[in-house]
Amino acid sequence: MQADRRKTTSVRFLGPVDISAIRDDILAIPEEIWSLENAAKPNRFEELYGTKHIVFRFVDSLDDWRYSHDRSLWLQWKDRLEPVLRQACKPYGYAQGVFPRVMLARMPAGGVIKPHIDSAPAASWPHKIHVPIVTNLQVRFYVDPHNYHFEVGQAYEVNNLGPHAVHNAGDTQRIHLIFEYYEDTAI
């Protein structure tokens, strides 16, 4: 499967996003929920060392982005998350936008996501978007060959088809809302 020609080849700044309606709720998620959801996550990749996830939506198969399913917490969070997702994606102007994957990713202080490429066919078409909820000045997102600091309440599309990595050299955690987005032209 080929990549969507509209995907960024590095990092694309999408603009500010109002996270005020979800930030406190995300920070209030009990450690027990983080642990249970992380243990059951479908995205078990070695490169994600130490990063915990709460996965709300995920693709049915890593071979195809067009088919996805809601996971256990989606209904509880949907009404809070969708306005943020839609606001972040507004620059694309898609009439029928779809969110096949939606998750929170919490990286501990000192955490590392090793350099990798999202090589599964399901990652080739959708835009990969990050909205930082919590971060610190020592978190760096590497998209070959540059590094970036993503600010809280801003949306960024990242090139997931090229080498990318993250290092949290700070002494506080980093939490991102991460999701994929594409236009469903079949509707």
C-alpha positions as CSV (number, residue, x, y, z in Angstrom):
1,M,0.0,0.0,0.0
2,Q,1.3,3.4,-0.9
3,A,1.4,6.4,1.5
4,D,-1.0,9.3,1.3
5,R,0.8,12.0,-0.7
6,R,-0.7,14.5,1.8
7,K,1.3,13.1,4.7
8,T,4.1,15.3,6.0
9,T,7.7,14.2,5.3
10,S,8.9,15.7,8.6
11,V,6.7,17.6,11.2
12,R,3.7,19.7,10.3
13,F,2.5,22.2,12.9
14,L,-1.3,22.1,12.9
15,G,-1.9,24.8,15.5
16,P,-3.3,25.4,18.9
17,V,-5.9,23.0,20.4
18,D,-8.0,23.7,23.5
19,I,-7.2,20.8,25.9
20,S,-8.8,22.4,28.9
21,A,-11.8,20.1,28.9
22,I,-9.7,16.9,29.0
23,R,-6.4,17.8,30.7
24,D,-7.5,17.4,34.3
25,D,-9.5,14.3,33.5
26,I,-6.4,12.7,31.9
27,L,-4.2,13.7,34.8
28,A,-6.8,12.1,37.2
29,I,-6.7,8.7,35.5
30,P,-5.7,6.3,38.3
31,E,-2.5,4.3,38.0
32,E,-4.5,1.1,38.1
33,I,-6.3,2.1,34.9
34,W,-3.0,3.0,33.2
35,S,-1.6,-0.4,34.2
36,L,-4.6,-2.5,33.2
37,E,-5.0,-0.7,29.9
38,N,-1.3,-0.9,29.1
39,A,-1.3,-4.6,29.9
40,A,-4.1,-5.1,27.3
41,K,-2.9,-2.8,24.6
42,P,-2.8,-4.0,21.1
43,N,0.3,-1.9,20.2
44,R,3.0,-4.0,21.7
45,F,6.1,-2.9,20.0
46,E,9.6,-3.2,21.5
47,E,10.4,0.4,20.5
48,L,7.8,1.7,23.0
49,Y,10.0,0.7,26.0
50,G,8.6,2.1,29.2
51,T,5.8,4.1,27.6
52,K,2.3,3.2,28.9
53,H,-0.8,3.5,26.7
54,I,-4.5,3.8,27.1
55,V,-5.9,2.8,23.7
56,F,-9.4,4.1,22.9
57,R,-9.6,3.0,19.2
58,F,-7.3,0.7,17.2
59,V,-7.2,-0.9,13.7
60,D,-8.6,-4.3,13.3
61,S,-5.5,-5.4,11.4
62,L,-2.0,-3.8,11.0
63,D,-2.5,-4.5,7.3
64,D,-5.4,-2.0,6.7
65,W,-6.2,1.4,8.3
66,R,-9.8,1.4,6.9
67,Y,-11.2,-1.0,9.6
68,S,-11.0,-0.2,13.2
69,H,-12.8,-0.8,16.5
70,D,-13.7,0.9,19.7
71,R,-12.0,-0.4,22.8
72,S,-13.4,-0.5,26.3
73,L,-12.9,3.1,27.4
74,W,-13.9,4.8,24.1
75,L,-17.5,5.3,25.0
76,Q,-16.6,6.9,28.3
77,W,-14.1,9.3,26.7
78,K,-15.5,9.8,23.2
79,D,-17.5,13.0,23.9
80,R,-14.5,14.6,25.6
81,L,-11.9,13.5,23.0
82,E,-13.7,14.1,19.7
83,P,-13.9,17.9,19.9
84,V,-10.1,18.0,20.5
85,L,-9.5,15.5,17.7
86,R,-11.6,17.5,15.3
87,Q,-10.1,20.8,16.3
88,A,-6.6,19.5,15.7
89,C,-7.5,18.2,12.3
90,K,-9.3,21.3,11.1
91,P,-6.4,22.4,8.9
92,Y,-6.9,19.3,6.6
93,G,-10.4,20.4,5.6
94,Y,-11.7,16.8,5.2
95,A,-15.4,16.4,4.7
96,Q,-15.5,12.9,6.1
97,G,-12.6,12.5,8.6
98,V,-12.0,9.1,10.3
99,F,-9.9,8.4,13.4
100,P,-8.8,4.7,13.2
101,R,-6.4,4.9,16.2
102,V,-6.8,7.1,19.3
103,M,-4.7,6.7,22.4
104,L,-2.9,8.3,25.3
105,A,0.8,7.7,25.7
106,R,2.6,8.3,29.0
107,M,6.3,8.3,28.9
108,P,8.2,8.4,32.2
109,A,11.0,10.7,33.1
110,G,14.1,9.4,31.5
111,G,12.0,7.4,29.0
112,V,13.1,6.6,25.5
113,I,11.2,5.4,22.4
114,K,13.9,4.0,20.2
115,P,14.3,5.0,16.5
116,H,11.8,3.2,14.4
117,I,9.6,3.4,11.3
118,D,5.9,2.6,11.5
119,S,6.2,-0.1,8.8
120,A,2.8,-1.8,9.0
121,P,0.6,-1.1,6.0
122,A,-2.1,0.4,8.3
123,A,0.3,3.2,9.1
124,S,1.0,4.2,5.5
125,W,-2.1,6.3,4.8
126,P,-3.5,8.1,7.9
127,H,-1.9,11.3,9.3
128,K,-0.2,10.6,12.6
129,I,-1.0,13.4,15.0
130,H,0.3,14.3,18.5
131,V,-1.2,16.7,21.0
132,P,0.9,17.1,24.1
133,I,-1.1,17.1,27.4
134,V,1.9,17.3,29.7
135,T,5.5,17.7,28.8
136,N,8.7,19.3,29.9
137,L,11.5,21.3,28.1
138,Q,13.8,18.2,28.1
139,V,11.5,16.1,25.9
140,R,12.7,15.8,22.3
141,F,10.9,14.2,19.4
142,Y,13.3,13.2,16.7
143,V,12.2,13.0,13.1
144,D,15.3,12.3,11.0
145,P,17.5,14.3,11.0
146,H,16.0,17.0,13.2
147,N,14.7,17.2,16.8
148,Y,11.7,19.1,18.1
149,H,10.0,20.1,21.3
150,F,6.2,19.8,21.1
151,E,4.4,22.3,23.3
152,V,1.3,21.5,25.4
153,G,-2.0,22.3,23.7
154,Q,-0.5,22.4,20.2
155,A,-1.2,19.8,17.4
156,Y,1.6,18.3,15.3
157,E,1.6,15.8,12.5
158,V,4.7,13.6,12.4
159,N,6.3,11.6,9.7
160,N,5.8,8.1,10.9
161,L,7.1,6.5,7.7
162,G,10.6,7.8,8.3
163,P,12.9,7.2,11.3
164,H,11.5,8.8,14.5
165,A,12.2,8.6,18.2
166,V,11.5,10.3,21.5
167,H,13.7,11.0,24.6
168,N,12.3,12.4,27.8
169,A,15.5,13.7,29.5
170,G,13.5,15.6,32.0
171,D,12.4,14.7,35.5
172,T,8.7,14.7,34.9
173,Q,6.5,12.5,32.7
174,R,5.2,13.3,29.2
175,I,1.6,12.5,28.2
176,H,0.5,12.9,24.5
177,L,-2.9,12.3,22.9
178,I,-1.9,10.4,19.8
179,F,-4.2,9.6,16.9
180,E,-4.4,8.9,13.2
181,Y,-6.7,10.7,10.8
182,Y,-7.7,10.2,7.1
183,E,-10.4,11.2,4.8
184,D,-12.9,8.5,4.0
185,T,-13.7,9.2,0.3
186,A,-16.0,6.2,0.1
187,I,-18.8,7.9,2.1
